[in-house]
Amino acid sequence: MDLDAPVAGAATEPAVRDLLIVGLDVHNGEMAEIVERVNARQPTWRLRGFVSLDGARVGETFVDYPIHAAQALQDWPEAALLPGLDAASRSLPRERYATLVDPAAWVSRTARIGPGCVLYPHCFVGLHARLGDFVLALSGSIINHDDVLGDRVVVASGVRLAGQVAVEDDCYLGQACSVRQFTRVGRGSLIGTGAVVLHDVDADSVMVGNPARLLRRRSER
C-alpha cells in the first residue's frame, strides 16, 4: 500500500503520535472509536481530543474526549489531524493530515490514498485504486481495482464501484448505489441512495433510480 499520509495502524509508523480530530459532526465521533480500534491492535495514536474551530462546546467532552479551542492546533504543533466534512476542517496545511484505516478494512498494497482520508470497517480498496485527499468511505463500501476518486468524495455505506470507475472532486455517492465499470461521475455530482449508474454522469448532477436518471442539477435549490 503506497500512501501519501501516515496511516493509522501501519507497520511503518513506529512511534505513538499525537492526534487531533477537527470538528464535532457524527463522523468525527465515529473516527475517535476507529482510532481506539486501531490502537487496540497496535498503539499508534495518542488522541488528544477534538478541535472546535468556531469555539462551540469548548470545555465539554464528545464521545469521552475533551473539546478544545482552535488554540490546540498550536499547543500540539506536531499532532496529526483528521478532518470533518466541513471545508474549515480541511483548510490547514495538507502535510498535517493523517489517513485513518479501520483494522477491518482491506486495502491493496498497490492502492494510493491521500491525506485526510478515513476508511470505515469492511471497506474494500482494490488493486491500483487511487483516492484523493479527504475521501470518506463508510462501512462496507467497495472501491474496486483501478478506480480513481478525486478530493472530498464521500462514499456512503454499501456503495459498489466497479473497476476503472472515475469519480471527480466533491461528489457524494449515496448509500448502496452502484456505478458500472468504465463510468465517470462528474465533479460535484450526487448519486442517490440505491441508484444504478450505467453511463457517464455530467458535473453537478443529481442522479436517482435504476437505471439512474438526472433529477436536477445539484446547484439548483
Protein Blocks (a to p, Z undefined) as FASTA:
>chain_A
ZZfbdcehiaklmbacddddedjbfklmmmmmmmmmmmmmocfbdcfbjcdfkopaihia
eehiacddfklmmmmmmbccdddfbfklmmpcfklpccdddfkbccdfkbccdehiacde
hiacdehiacdehiacdehiacdehiacdehiacdehiacdehiacdehiacdehiacde
hiacdehiacdehiacfbdcdehiacedjddddfbdfklZZ
